[in-house]
Amino acid sequence: MRILVATVPAAGHFNPLTGPAVRLAGLGHDVRWYAGPEYAGRVERLGLEVVPYKEATEITADNVNALFPERQKLKGPKAIEFDADVFFARPVGAQFHDIRDARERFPFDALLIDGAFYAGYLAAKLLDVPVFVMGSIAAPTLRGSGSITPFFGLRPPRTFVGSIVNRIARAMLLSASRKGVGTFNGFLAEEGLPPVTVEDYFDCTQQPDVARRVFNVGLPELDFPGAYVPPNTEWVGALLPHRPRATASLDPRILERSGQVVVVSQGTVDNHDPRKLMIPAIEAFVGGDRLLVVVTGGVGTDDLRSRYANENVLIEDFIDFDLLFPHTELYVTNGGLGGVLLALSHGVLLLVAGTREGKGDINVRLAYRGLAVDLRSERPSARAVARGAERVLRDKDMRARIAAVQTALAEYDSVGIIERGLLDSFSSRALAQGGASEMDTLQIDADRAGRAPEYPAVLSILLGALLGVTWAAGFRAFMAEIAGPESTFGWYATFVAVLGGAGIVGGLLGWADHIRRTGGRPHWRQLALSPLLLGLIPLTVPGTLAALAQGIGTAGMAVALIAIGLGYAFGGRGRTWLRVAVGVFSAAAAVALVASTPLISEGRISFTDPRGAWAGTLALGSIIVLGLATSIPFRPVLPMSGPADAPPTVLKDRAPNSV
């Protein structure tokens, strides 16, 4: 299997996918990583081949000011707006061109990206390649009822004031994001793709019509209750970076003070100013009875050592946290998700600070779940750190909750879940393309055991056509009831134009249902327009156009338009208020159309007698049934990993750890 990995050039986006990439390469798969000059070195150290940037420019936190000097003059909302555009949206066009061109040289079978690599959206829509996305708890989204506005560190509102604050934050975020979304939509327009709304932009790469599967880092127990996740989501636990074999041993003082060790870190990105968290933590613990281990990430280590040469303070550039955390009681952090999950997987207590770069959204969730004390400050004082640490260390209930999370995380084989997800999808795709012999070598039939069979598209099309013809035969009876003695039947008019046309519509909707159950296809939602054929095909009957000019024969098109409106309302996608409005309008139109039957029939039908009531029930029921069928292209795509008849649910796979 050929796999291309692509991520935003930032540690928090790059590191988690190193584990799956190295493991898949070790299994013999051809894994390559699309990367710019700075991150290419990291990829090569993993032993993987680099697919280099060609047209794209690598924009990182280290070079952005050199590339865009005007950025240093921006503050507040203008700075946020600029960064959202420059870091995430502006590179999309060139990155997509690079990936499209690279596929000529490296015909990869799957694209594995992080959720903020928006060029993956175009790849999914235009390259006919399965896209898999790494998501996480606190991933930004504005979907779902009562969604919490991201980037502001907000909790679910419990009061009217809280709801107002959430709405104000949402308005601010939408305003600051319009420039970046406009840039992104410009690239979509160049490729002939429709635009996305500002509300749908943040997690557009994770939706079922783009991502075959979303591997969500973390646990549902770490997020807010009822938080929105895409229906194609699979939780993977603590997806930790690839770690080479440890060569350095721990300082003897750590081993001697095991269980009484406090670790503080600002990560490897936001570590240039130690006054944010490292210095307040040092001053809170210096001279105490616990050993404080400060991990600087290679910035300012010597200066801190000279300032704080105390017996209970150990300051290092880097330490292997996987070796350190088994001896650690408390981790003081600015909220980087990787470090938090690693600490939780070792049962380490948490004191969190930090509000920027999405860390506030992680920290507020930890505090909400009772797994940490959140200082809610980018620059907490030494006194605040000391008080927060005392609260954490005394909280026995918090220790119990963290122990429960540790147990839950241990049940996940994070890398194995991703490995199986990619290979399983490749199996389905290869079998559909006649590649069963190659799949035999992958030995993944066992992963598909117990799964409902995926029927070929032709069966769905034939079943849809049969249902369409049956529906039309019933509706034709209603039409005959309206026309009375003047109703006539003909081989072409009845069996081709009416029954045949409905059979075509039913077949197209059956095909849409097959596509929906097998991961989606580009532009497949346009099949929602297929009921229009019910009004167009009858126009081929001789004499119909002349009658149409007199206002006769327009009911077929009216029924089709009403059904499309009802289908959108029933589909469950899109803004709730819009679906409700369209549904109410379409339902009212359906009732009005049926209510006009006595007038159209010139008094032959009356709803006050049983025959007329039957006719009205048949007509209204037929329109509703057609609306339900038309909802298929509007409905969410079902994940490929589930049974063919399963509803769109969040996938959860806690597999035992394996080597």
N, C-alpha and C positions, 0 to 999 in steps of 0.2 A: 504494500500500500504506500502511496506517495502522499505525504502530508506537508502542507505549508503552514507555518505558524507566523502570525503577524500581530504585533501589539503596538500600542502607543509607547514611544521611547521614554518611559518613566519606570522607576524601580517597582512601584506598586502594581503596575500593569504587566511588566515583563517577568518579574520573579516567579509568580505562582505557576506559570505555564512551563517553567524549566523542568519541573519534575515529570509531567506527562511526556514532554518532548524527549527527554533523555531515556525514559523507560521504553517508549515506543521505538526509538532508534536501537536500543539494546535488543529488542525483539526481532530486529532485522528489517524494520520498515525504513523507507527513505524519507527522513524528516529533515526539512530545511526551514530556515528562519529568515523572513524578510526584515532586514535591519539596515539602519544607516551606519555611518563610520564609527560613531562612539559605541553603539551597542553591538556592532559586528564583532568587536573583540570579546565581549561577554559570550556571544554565541559560539565563537571558535573555542573558547575555554571549556564549553560544554561538550566539545567534540562534534559539533554539528556544522553542516555546510551553510554558508550565508548566501541568501539571495539579496544582492545589494540594491540600495536605492539608486535609481538612475535619474529619473525626472524629478523625484521628490527631494525635498530638503529636510534633513533631520533637525527638528526643533525640540530642544530640551530646556530644562530649567537653567542649565549652565550657559547656554549660548543664546537664549532668546533676546536678552538685552543687546547683545552685539549684532544680532540680525535685525532687530527692530529698536533702534535707539530711542524712538519716541515713546516706547513703553514706560521708561523710567519717569516720565513726566506725568503719567496718569495715576489717578488715585480713585478710591471708592468704586462706584458703579461703572465708571468709564474703564477702570483697570480690569474689572471682572468681565465686562463686555469684550474688551480687547483680547484677554486671555482665552475666553471661550471660543472666539473666532480663530485665533492664531494657532492654538495648540491642537484643537480638535477638528474644526471645520475646514480651514484653509488648506491643509495638506491633502484633503480627500481626493481631489481630482488627479493630482500627480501620483499619489499612492495607488489609485485604481489603475492608472495607465501602466505603472510599473508591474503590478500584479498580472494584469491582462497580458502584457508582453512577456513576462516571465513564464506564463503558462505555455507559451509556444516552445520554450526550451525545457521546461519542467512541468509536464502535464499532470499536476497534482490531482489526487482523487478527493481531497478534503481540505478545507481551509479552517484553521483553528485560530480564533482571535479573542481579544478581550473586548468587553462590551463597548468601550469608547473608541474602538478602531472603526470609524464610520465608513471607511472605504470598503469594509466587508459588506455593507448594505448593497452597494453597487455590484459587488462580485456575486452576491446571491441572486440578484435580479437579472444579471446580464451574462454570466459565465456558465450557467448550468452546472454549478459545483456545490455540493453540500457544505454549508457553513455551520460551524459549531462555535458557541460563544461561552466565554468564562464570565459569569456574573458574580454577584456577591450580595450579602446582606448590606443594606443601606445604599444599594446601587440607585442612582437618581431615576425617579419616575414620577410622572404626574397622573398616572392611570389609576383606576380603581376609585370606588366611592370613598370619600373621606381621606384621600391621599394626603400624606404629610409632605409639605414643601421641602425638597432637599436643600442641602448646603447651609441651612440655618441652625442646625442642631435643635430642631423643635420636637416636642413630644406630641402624642395625640391629644388634641384639645379636649378638656373636660368642662370648660366654661364658655360662655358667650364671648368673653374677651379673648380666650385662647383661639377660638374660631376666627375672630377678626384678625388676630396676629398672623394666623396661618394664611388667610386670604391676602393680607397685605404683602407677606413674604412671597406668595405665589405671583402676585402682580409685579413685584420687583424682579423676580427671577425671569418671568416671561419677557419683561422689557429689556433686561440685560442680555437675553439670549437671541433676540430677533436678528441681530446682525449675523451671528454665526449660523443660524438656521437659514437666513437668506443666502449666505455663501454656499451652504450645503445644497439648498434647492437649486441654485444655479448650476451646480455640477449634475444634479439629477436631470434638469432640463436639457443640458447638452447631450445627455444619453437617451432622451425621449421618455424619461420616467416622470410620473406625477410628483408634485411636491408633498412634503410632510408638514404637518402643523407644528407650531412651536411646542404645543403640549405633548405631541407624540414623538418629538425628536430625540429626547434624552435616551430612551431605551428602544429606539426603532430597530436596532440590530438584533434585539432579543425576541422579536415577535415571531409567531409561527410561520408567517409567510417569508421570513428571512432566515431564521436560524432553525436548523434541523433539531437541535437540542441546545438548551442552556444549562451549563454546569454551574450551579450556584454554590459559591464558596461560603461555608458557614453552616449554620443550623437554622431551621425555622424557629426554634426556641430562642434564638438570639435576636430575632426581629420583633417588631411590634405585632401584637395580635391582629390577624386579618390583613396584614400588609399584602399589597398586590405583588404577585409573581406571575410571569407568563405561564400559560398552560403547558408549554413544552419544557418546563424546568425540572431539573434533577439535582437534588442537593448532594454535595460531595464531601461535606465536612471541612476539616482544616487542610486545604490544599496548600502544602508547604513547598518552598523552593527546593530544587535539587541540591543536595548537600554532599560534596565529595567526602571521602573517608577522612575522619579527623586525624590530624598529625600532631597538633599542639595539645599539651595537657593543661589542665586547670592549675591556677595558682594554689599552692598548698593551703593558704589561708581560707580559700573557699571550701575546701574539703574539711578543714578543721571546724569551720563555723556552719556546716551544712544544716539547713533548716532555719538559720538565723541570718540569711543573706537577703539584702534588698538590692534590686537591680534598677538602674535608671538609664533611659536612652531616649534620644530624640530622633532615632532612625538614621538613615543615611542620606536623606534629602534636606530636611528642615533642621539641620544640625550646625549651621554656621554661626548661630548666635546662642551660646550656652546659657545666656541669662534667661532664656525662655523657660527652661525646665531643669537643666542639669545643675546649674549653680543653686537655684532655690532648693533642690533636693539635697545637694551636698550640705548646704547650711542647715537644713532641717535634721539631718542624721549625723553630722560630724560630731565626734566625741561620744556617741551613744553606744549602746551595748550590741548593736547589730552591725554586721559588715556591709558597707555600701559599695557596690560594684558599679562604676560609671563607665558606660561604653559610648565613646565619643563618635564612632564612625570615622575616625582618622582626622578629625578637625579639632585643633586647639588642645591636644592631649598634654603636651609638655607644659603649656601655660597653666592648665588646671592642676597638674601634678605639683608645680612649684608653689601654687597658691594654697593647696590643701594637702600638705604632706602630713597626714594624720594616720594613726595606726589603724583606724577602722574604715579608711577610705582607700579603695583600689581603683585606679583609673587606667583604662586600656583603650587602644584604638579599636580593636575587634576581639570578640570572644564568641566561640561557637555556642549560641544560645541553647542548642539541643543538648549540649553537655552541661551548660550552666543551670538551666531551669530545674533539673531534678534536685538541686541544692537550694533553690530560691523559695523564699516565703512570700515576697511581695515584689511586684513589677510596677514601677512608676514610668508611665509612657505617655506620649502625646497622642496615642490612639491609632497608630499604624496597624492595619488589619492583620497583616502577616504575623507581627510580633504578638498581638493580642491572642490570636488563635493558637499560636505555639505555646504561649503561657497557659491558656486554658487547657490545652491538651496535656500539660504537665500538672494541672491542678494548682497553679500559682495564683495568688490573690492579686487584684488589680486596683491601682489608683491611676485614674486617667485625667489628662488635661488636653488642651488643644481644641481649637474651634475651626481651623481653616482646612482647605483642601479635602473637604468631606470627612475629616476626622471627627468633627463635632457630631455628625450624624451617627457615626459608630459609637462614640462615647455615650451619647444620650440613650442609645438602645441598651448598652450594657448596664447603665444605671437604672433604666426603666425595668429591666429584668432582675434587678437586685444582684448583679454580678460584679459591680464596681462602684466606687465613689467617683463621681465626675466633678472635678473642680471648676468646670465650665469657664476656663480662662486660658488664653494663649500664653499669658505670663503670670502664673500664680506666684504668690509670695512664699517665702520659706515657712512662714507661720501657717499658711493655708495647706501647704504640703504636709507639715507635721500633724496638723489636726486631721486632715484627710486620712493619713496613714494610720493614725490612732483609731479612727472609726472603723477602718477596714480590718485591722488586726484584732479588734475586739468583737467583731460581728461573727458569731458562730453560725448563724443562719446563712450568711453569705458563703462561708466555707462549705456548707453542705450543698448549696446550689451549685457552686463551682465544681465540687466533686461529681455532682450529677451530670454536668456538662462534659466534664472530662471523660466519664464513662460513655456518654453518647458519642463523643468524637472518636473514641477508640473503636467504635463499631464500624466506622467507615474506612473502606480501602479507597481513598480519594483518587489516587492515580489510576487504580484498577477500574473504577467506575468510568472514568473518561476513556481509558483504553477500550473497554468493552463497548462503550457508546459509539466510538468511531468505527470500530471493526464491525459492529452489528449493522450500522448504517451502510457501510461499504459492502457487506454481505448482501443486503437487500438490493442495493443498486447494481452490483455485479451480476446477481442472479437474474435481475430484470433485463440485463444486457447480454445474457448468455454466457456469463463468466463463471459458471458453477465449478469448473475444474480448478480455477485459481482459488476459489473459496475453500476447496477441500483442504488446501495446505494451511489455511488459517485456523482450522479446527474450532469453528465457532458455532457449529450447529447446536451444541449443548446450550448456548446462551439463548437460543430461540425456542427451546423446549417449552411446551405448555402455552405457547402464544397462539392466538387465534389466527387462522390462515388468512393471507391477503389475496382476495379473489382478483382475477384479471379484470381490466377495465371493461372488456366487452360484456361481461356479465352485468355489471352495474348499468351500462348503457342499454342493454336489452331489457333489463327489469324496469328502468326508467321509461323506456319507450312503451312497454306494455301498460304501465300505470298511466302514462300520458294518453294513450288511445282509450283506455277504460274511462278516464276522467272526461275526455272529449265526448264519448258516447253518451255519458250521463248528461253533460251540459247540452248536447244536441237535442236530447229529449226536452229540456227546458225551452230551447229555441223553438222546437216544434209546437210546444204548448202555447207559446206567444203567437206564432204565426197562424195557428189553427188550421183550417182546411187549405189555406194557401201554401202551407209548408210542403216542399217537394224534396225528394232525395235523388241524388245522382252519383254515378260511379266516381266522377272526378270531384264534383263539388263536395260530396259527403266524405268519401273514403280517402281522397287525396288532400283536398284543401283543408278539411276540418279534422278528420281523424289522423291523417298522415302528418299534418302540421303539428298537432298536439303530440304525436309520437316523436317527432324530431325534438320538440321542446323537452319532452320527458327524457329522451336519450341524452340531451345535452346536460340536463340537471343531474341525471344519473352519473354522467361522466364527472361533473363537478363534485359529486359526493365521493367518487373514487379518488379524485385528486386531493380532496380535503382529508381523506383518511390515509393518504400516503405521502404526507409532507408538503403538499402544495406545489404549484408551478408558477412561473412568471405569468402575470396577466390573467390568471385563471378566474379571477373574480368578475371579469367581464361577462362570464356566462350568466350572470344575474339578469342580463338584458335579453336572454333567449325567449321569454314569454312574448316579446314584441312580435315574434313570428306568428303568433296566434291572430294578430291583426293584419299582418302583411301577406301571408300566404293566401288567404281567401281572396285577396285582390286579383289573383291570377284567374279566377273564375270569370268566364265571359259575362259581361253585363254588370259586373260588380262596381266598376269605376263609375259608370253612369249613375247607378243607384247611390253611390257614395256622394256624388255631387249634389244629390237631393237630400243628404243627411241621413241616408239609410245605410246600415251596416257598419256603424262606428263602434258598436258595443264591444266587439272583439278587442280593439285597441284600448278601449277604456278598461276592460277587465284586465288586460296585460299590465297597464300602468298601475292600476290599483294593487295588483299582485306584487309588483316590484316594490311598491311602497310598503306593503305589509311584510314582504320578505326582509327589507332593511330593518323594520321595527322588530321582527322576530329574531333577527340574526345575532343579537347580543354584542355587536361590535360598534364602536363609535360613541359619541357623546350621548348620554342618557336622555338629556332634554330634547335633543334632535330626534332620536329614535321615537320618543313618546309623541312628539309633535307630528312627525310623519305618520306614525301608526294611527293616531287619532284622526288625522285628515283622511288617510286611506280608508279606515273603517267607516267614517262618515260617508265617503264617496261610494263605498260598496253598498251601504244601507240605502243611500239615495238612488243608486242605480236599480236595486231590486224594488224599491218602493215605487219606481216609475213604471213597473211592469203593467199594472192595470191600464195606464194611459197608453203605453206602447201597443198593448194587445187590443186596444179599442173596446175595452170593457169585457173581453172574453174571460179575463182572469180577475178574480176578486179574492182578496185575502180573508174574506169573511166566510167563504165556503171551504170545505176540506181540500178540494182539488187545487184551488188557488193557494191555500196555505202550504200544500205539498210543493207546488212549483216554486214558491218563494223560499222555502227551506232548502230545496235543492240548489237554487241559484246562489243563495248566500253561502251555504256550505261549500259549494264548488269553488267560489272565489277565495274563501278562507283556506281551503286545501291547497289551491294553487299558490297562495301566499306563503304557506308553510314550506312547500317544495322550493319556492324561489328563495327562501331564506338560506338554502344550503350554501350558495357562493358567498353569502355575507357572514357565515359562521366562522369561528376560529379554526385554524388548521389543527388537526389532531397530531400529537407527537408520534413519530415513527416507532418509538419503543413500546408503545402500548398496544393492547389488543385492538383489532380492527373496529370493534364496535364499542370501544370504551369512550366515555365522555372525556372532555379535556380537563384533566386533573393534574395537580402537581405531583411529579414523580418523586419517589423517595426510595433510595436503594442503600440500605445499610448492609454492606457486605463485610464479612470478616476480613481482618487484615491478612494480607498475604505478602510473601516476599517475591 
